[in-house]
Amino acid sequence: MHTLTHRLRLFAHQHDDIPAFHAAYLVTTFLVAAVFSLGYFAILIVLHMMLDYVKYRDYFRFPLRLTLKAMMLESIVDIALLCLSLTLSVYLSTGLALSLVSGVFRSSLTLIAALGTIIPKIHILEHLLAVFLDVHSYMYTPHADIRRPLSKINKIALGTIIVTVLLLLLSIALFHGREAELLDLILSRLSLKL
């Protein structure tokens, strides 16, 4: 057992120097992002936020308001990417795309929709893997910007969330008469099916 532990620690220290590890990691991350729906990534974000609540409320003993701010700071980019991916899924769905464009543009929209949903999932997955693989140091290190105003990236993420929510509300008008189709589309993207 001691030898196995030693080998695992050695691998953990040297894995950055192994090109095959990076290739396998990238392929696995891409496959997970392509196979799993947005619902799984929403659950990962919620789990991360719950971990942040425990971290800031129980360990650092922050007041509730500062705890909620810290939770948002830790996850705001992931939430923005999830909202962006959901919005792209709705706007580039085949139902809406068929009514707006035809022919050659449909295949381009399919590719854009795939990239627009997979790339945010990859970022969310990598961020959460970094947190969960080194949870000990994560739990004992507060966010650097917790007592500062929102950084530029946080403002961009907040703006992205606002714009995507407004676009999702606007999609109700675009799906006028087909609201059930829109609801089914959103629920299928957020479902926990593979």
C-alpha positions as CSV (number, residue, x, y, z in Angstrom):
1,M,0.0,0.0,0.0
2,H,2.9,2.3,0.8
3,T,4.4,1.8,-2.7
4,L,1.0,2.6,-4.3
5,T,0.7,5.8,-2.3
6,H,4.3,6.7,-3.2
7,R,3.7,6.1,-6.9
8,L,0.5,8.2,-6.9
9,R,2.3,11.1,-5.2
10,L,5.1,10.8,-7.7
11,F,2.7,10.9,-10.5
12,A,0.9,13.9,-9.0
13,H,4.2,15.8,-8.9
14,Q,5.4,14.8,-12.3
15,H,2.1,14.8,-14.4
16,D,2.8,18.2,-15.9
17,D,5.9,16.8,-17.6
18,I,4.0,14.0,-19.3
19,P,2.6,15.0,-22.8
20,A,0.3,11.9,-22.9
21,F,-1.4,13.1,-19.7
22,H,-2.2,16.5,-21.2
23,A,-3.6,14.8,-24.4
24,A,-5.7,12.4,-22.4
25,Y,-6.9,15.2,-20.1
26,L,-7.9,17.4,-23.1
27,V,-9.7,14.6,-24.8
28,T,-11.5,13.5,-21.7
29,T,-12.6,17.0,-20.8
30,F,-13.9,17.6,-24.4
31,L,-15.8,14.3,-24.3
32,V,-17.4,15.0,-20.9
33,A,-18.4,18.5,-22.1
34,A,-19.9,17.0,-25.3
35,V,-21.7,14.2,-23.7
36,F,-23.2,15.7,-20.5
37,S,-26.0,18.2,-20.6
38,L,-25.9,21.7,-19.0
39,G,-27.9,20.3,-16.1
40,Y,-24.9,18.4,-14.8
41,F,-22.8,21.6,-15.0
42,A,-25.4,23.5,-13.2
43,I,-25.3,20.9,-10.4
44,L,-21.5,21.3,-10.3
45,I,-21.8,25.0,-9.9
46,V,-24.3,24.6,-7.1
47,L,-22.0,22.1,-5.4
48,H,-19.1,24.6,-5.7
49,M,-21.3,27.4,-4.2
50,M,-22.3,25.1,-1.3
51,L,-18.6,24.4,-0.7
52,D,-18.0,28.2,-0.7
53,Y,-20.8,28.7,1.8
54,V,-19.2,26.3,4.2
55,K,-15.8,27.8,3.5
56,Y,-16.8,31.4,4.2
57,R,-19.5,30.9,6.8
58,D,-18.1,28.1,8.9
59,Y,-14.3,28.4,8.5
60,F,-13.8,32.1,8.0
61,R,-16.9,33.1,10.0
62,F,-17.9,35.8,7.6
63,P,-21.3,37.5,8.0
64,L,-24.0,36.3,5.6
65,R,-23.8,39.2,3.2
66,L,-20.0,38.9,2.8
67,T,-20.4,35.1,2.4
68,L,-23.0,35.5,-0.4
69,K,-20.6,38.0,-2.1
70,A,-17.7,35.6,-1.9
71,M,-19.9,32.8,-3.2
72,M,-20.8,34.9,-6.2
73,L,-17.2,36.0,-6.8
74,E,-16.1,32.4,-6.9
75,S,-18.7,31.3,-9.3
76,I,-19.8,34.3,-11.4
77,V,-17.8,33.4,-14.4
78,D,-19.1,29.8,-14.4
79,I,-22.7,31.1,-14.0
80,A,-22.1,33.5,-16.9
81,L,-20.8,30.7,-19.1
82,L,-23.7,28.5,-18.2
83,C,-26.2,31.2,-19.1
84,L,-24.3,31.9,-22.4
85,S,-24.3,28.3,-23.3
86,L,-28.1,28.0,-22.6
87,T,-28.8,31.1,-24.5
88,L,-26.8,29.9,-27.5
89,S,-28.6,26.6,-27.3
90,V,-32.0,28.4,-27.5
91,Y,-31.0,30.8,-30.3
92,L,-29.2,28.3,-32.4
93,S,-31.7,25.6,-31.9
94,T,-32.9,23.9,-35.1
95,G,-36.5,25.1,-34.5
96,L,-35.6,28.7,-34.4
97,A,-32.8,28.4,-37.0
98,L,-35.1,26.8,-39.5
99,S,-37.5,29.6,-39.3
100,L,-34.8,32.3,-39.7
101,V,-32.3,30.8,-42.1
102,S,-32.1,28.0,-44.6
103,G,-29.7,25.9,-46.6
104,V,-25.9,26.3,-46.0
105,F,-26.3,28.4,-42.9
106,R,-27.9,25.6,-41.0
107,S,-24.8,23.5,-40.9
108,S,-22.7,26.6,-39.8
109,L,-25.2,27.2,-37.1
110,T,-25.0,23.6,-35.9
111,L,-21.2,24.0,-35.6
112,I,-21.4,27.3,-33.8
113,A,-24.0,25.9,-31.4
114,A,-21.8,22.9,-30.6
115,L,-18.8,25.2,-29.9
116,G,-20.9,27.7,-28.0
117,T,-22.1,25.0,-25.6
118,I,-19.0,22.8,-25.4
119,I,-16.4,25.5,-24.8
120,P,-18.2,27.0,-21.7
121,K,-18.7,23.5,-20.3
122,I,-15.0,22.8,-20.7
123,H,-14.1,26.0,-18.8
124,I,-16.6,25.2,-16.0
125,L,-15.3,21.6,-15.7
126,E,-11.7,22.7,-15.6
127,H,-12.4,25.3,-13.0
128,L,-14.3,22.9,-10.8
129,L,-11.7,20.2,-11.2
130,A,-9.1,22.6,-10.0
131,V,-11.2,23.3,-6.9
132,F,-12.1,19.8,-6.1
133,L,-8.7,18.3,-6.8
134,D,-7.0,20.6,-4.3
135,V,-10.0,21.2,-1.9
136,H,-7.8,21.4,1.2
137,S,-5.9,24.5,0.1
138,Y,-9.0,25.9,-1.6
139,M,-10.9,25.8,1.7
140,Y,-8.3,27.7,3.6
141,T,-7.6,30.4,1.1
142,P,-10.2,33.2,0.7
143,H,-10.9,34.8,-2.6
144,A,-8.4,37.6,-3.3
145,D,-11.0,40.2,-4.3
146,I,-13.5,39.6,-1.5
147,R,-13.3,43.0,0.1
148,R,-12.7,44.9,-3.2
149,P,-15.1,46.2,-5.8
150,L,-15.9,43.9,-8.7
151,S,-13.0,43.3,-11.0
152,K,-13.2,43.8,-14.8
153,I,-13.8,40.1,-15.5
154,N,-16.5,40.0,-12.8
155,K,-18.3,43.0,-14.3
156,I,-18.1,41.3,-17.8
157,A,-19.5,38.1,-16.3
158,L,-22.3,40.0,-14.5
159,G,-23.1,41.9,-17.8
160,T,-23.1,38.5,-19.6
161,I,-25.6,37.1,-17.1
162,I,-27.9,40.1,-17.5
163,V,-27.7,40.1,-21.3
164,T,-28.3,36.3,-21.6
165,V,-31.3,36.4,-19.2
166,L,-32.8,39.3,-21.2
167,L,-32.2,37.3,-24.4
168,L,-33.8,34.3,-22.9
169,L,-36.8,36.4,-22.0
170,L,-36.9,37.8,-25.6
171,S,-36.9,34.3,-26.9
172,I,-40.4,33.9,-25.5
173,A,-41.5,36.5,-28.2
174,L,-39.5,34.7,-30.9
175,F,-41.2,31.4,-30.0
176,H,-44.6,33.1,-29.9
177,G,-47.2,30.4,-30.3
178,R,-44.6,27.7,-29.7
179,E,-43.9,28.4,-26.0
180,A,-44.1,24.7,-25.2
181,E,-41.4,24.0,-27.7
182,L,-39.2,26.7,-26.0
183,L,-39.9,25.2,-22.6
184,D,-39.1,21.7,-23.8
185,L,-35.8,23.0,-25.4
186,I,-34.7,24.6,-22.2
187,L,-35.7,21.7,-20.0
188,S,-33.9,19.2,-22.4
189,R,-30.7,21.3,-22.2
190,L,-30.9,21.4,-18.4
191,S,-32.0,17.8,-17.9
192,L,-29.8,15.1,-16.4
193,K,-29.9,12.8,-19.3
194,L,-26.9,11.9,-21.4
